[in-house]
Amino acid sequence: MSGRGAELPRPKPWIVRAADRQAYQGWQRLLAAVPENLDRAWTALTSDPRHVDQRQHPLKGQLGVVKVGGAALEQWQYEVTGAGRIWYAVDDDARTLWITRAGAGHPKQTD
């Protein structure tokens, strides 16, 4: 095969998975409402899940750690829109980002 037209996977990919049904549904709502913003979020998360800037940062206090599949993982936030947020947990061993919350509204837990 010449390689022409072959998909070239990212060299060190992160897998992105929904932690539960609510996270999946929230992701789907964001996809329908703001696909460009969600695409930028995807790129940011999978490029450097621990990058800190105005849109992306670790959650603090009790929200800073979440259990996914029995493992305690760091939980981060990405601001998709003015109010929309994605919360995700970083599993380094599996190179997986678990979407724990996704939604267009500002989460009350961070007020």
C-alpha positions in Angstrom: 0.0 0.0 0.0 1.3 3.4 -0.9 -0.2 5.1 2.2 -2.2 7.5 0.0 -5.5 8.2 1.8 -4.5 6.3 4.9 -5.6 7.8 8.2 -2.6 9.0 10.2 -3.4 8.6 13.9 -2.1 11.0 16.5 1.3 9.8 17.8 0.4 9.8 21.5 -3.4 9.8 21.6 -5.6 10.3 24.6 -8.9 8.4 24.5 -11.9 10.4 25.5 -14.8 8.6 27.1 -18.0 9.5 28.9 -18.0 8.5 32.6 -21.8 8.1 32.6 -25.0 8.7 30.6 -25.4 12.3 31.8 -21.9 13.2 30.7 -22.6 11.7 27.3 -25.9 13.5 26.9 -24.4 16.8 28.0 -21.6 16.3 25.4 -24.2 15.6 22.7 -26.1 18.8 23.6 -22.9 20.8 23.4 -22.1 19.2 20.1 -25.5 20.3 18.7 -25.3 23.8 20.1 -21.6 24.8 19.8 -19.7 22.3 17.6 -16.8 24.7 16.9 -16.3 25.4 20.6 -16.5 21.7 21.4 -13.9 21.0 18.7 -11.5 23.5 20.2 -12.1 21.9 23.6 -11.4 18.5 22.2 -8.1 19.7 20.7 -7.1 21.4 23.9 -7.9 18.5 26.2 -6.2 15.9 24.0 -3.2 18.0 23.3 -2.4 18.8 26.9 -5.0 17.8 29.5 -3.1 19.6 32.3 -2.6 22.9 30.5 -3.6 25.8 32.7 -5.1 29.0 31.3 -8.3 31.0 31.5 -10.4 28.3 30.0 -8.7 25.1 31.4 -7.7 24.5 35.0 -7.9 21.9 37.8 -11.0 22.0 40.0 -10.3 22.8 43.6 -11.3 21.3 47.0 -13.6 18.3 47.0 -14.2 18.7 43.3 -10.5 18.3 42.5 -10.7 14.5 42.8 -13.3 12.2 41.4 -13.7 8.4 41.4 -14.0 6.7 38.0 -14.2 3.0 37.9 -13.0 2.8 41.5 -9.9 4.9 40.9 -9.4 8.4 42.4 -8.5 10.7 39.5 -7.7 14.4 39.2 -10.7 16.4 37.9 -10.3 19.4 35.6 -12.5 21.9 34.0 -12.6 23.3 30.5 -14.9 26.4 29.8 -16.5 25.7 26.4 -18.6 28.9 26.5 -19.3 31.7 28.9 -21.4 29.3 31.0 -20.8 25.9 29.4 -18.3 23.6 31.1 -16.7 20.2 30.6 -15.4 18.4 33.6 -12.9 15.6 33.0 -10.8 13.2 34.9 -7.2 12.4 33.9 -6.2 8.7 33.9 -2.5 8.7 33.0 -2.1 4.9 33.1 -4.8 4.3 30.5 -4.2 7.6 28.7 -7.9 8.2 29.0 -9.8 11.4 29.7 -13.1 10.7 31.4 -15.8 13.3 30.8 -17.5 13.5 34.1 -19.8 16.4 33.3 -20.7 18.4 30.2 -23.3 21.1 29.9 -24.3 24.5 28.6 -25.1 25.9 32.0 -22.7 27.0 34.7 -22.3 24.2 37.3 -23.7 25.4 40.7 -21.1 23.3 42.5 -18.4 25.9 41.6 -20.3 29.0 42.9 
